[in-house]
């Protein structure tokens, strides 16, 4: 197991979204009821850690597959933002990252994911362009990969942008 | 739009699971924090209705993709249980349905799903065997399909069964 990729002072990709785009149920810092997933670079990979709550179960002892899909989804769109930003010379922390949403999601549940241990999500980009990023994600528990995902992310379409445009990040 | 498929007195597929298997975050009747999705036959299709909460958003005005994946997942495993049960002569309400879990999930987000209206989920089986059921699911809002899913469901493996075996349904 590698060490924690996310010291508290480091800025997560999701921390760079403007306030209007920071309410996502999976990763929005401004969603009081959400999962608050936070993703970071770890070398060429991206990483996020998440400890499911006791009620995030499928059957007793195992993590819910819908939650796992949700974590993969948000880690992938965050990875897409960071990778497209990096390709354009912008790093999380020194400028606004572009916002991506999911066009398609595929998740393979290789084995049951035990409920209890912290989960280790890892992302790698398969392709990066300004408009579309494909991200492969793994989820591991106790050092063993239990789930794999492939996510096609696309730039936030005009139809989903806030009518008033983007504002500032007040974080 | 067809009429509501789920009069209150009707038993949902998920209502037939034994208590030990009724804690799923997406559809377990005994999970106080969960989404409580309930699925029913509607002719040859299966149907479920769900109204996302205000905090179930992706960006303002649109439903979170992870939640949509989770709803599709639970509607599909419920459909698999009902279809495998029906193939063996068991209907929800007159006997225990077999319990299925997800082997793989594919979700295509065709267009943004507006947050506010009740969502209409529909399931159709592409193949049914005792061990494996493939289910195609659509999600519609305001009569328009916004998301499509394909879910490969498999019988609950031994490794996920409660150590004491299944008990009764106390509902």
Interface residues (C-beta under 8 A of the other chain):
Chain A: X20 X21 X23 X24 X25 X26 X28 X31 X32 X33 X34 X53 X55 X56 X57 X58 X59 X60 X61 X62 X64 X65 X66 X67 X69 X70 X71 X73 X74 X99 X101 X102 X103 X104 X105 X106 X107 X108 X109 X112 X156 X157 X159 X160 X162
Chain B: X20 X21 X23 X24 X25 X26 X28 X31 X32 X33 X34 X53 X55 X56 X57 X58 X59 X60 X61 X62 X64 X65 X66 X67 X69 X70 X71 X73 X74 X99 X101 X102 X103 X104 X105 X106 X107 X108 X109 X112 X156 X157 X159 X160 X161 X162
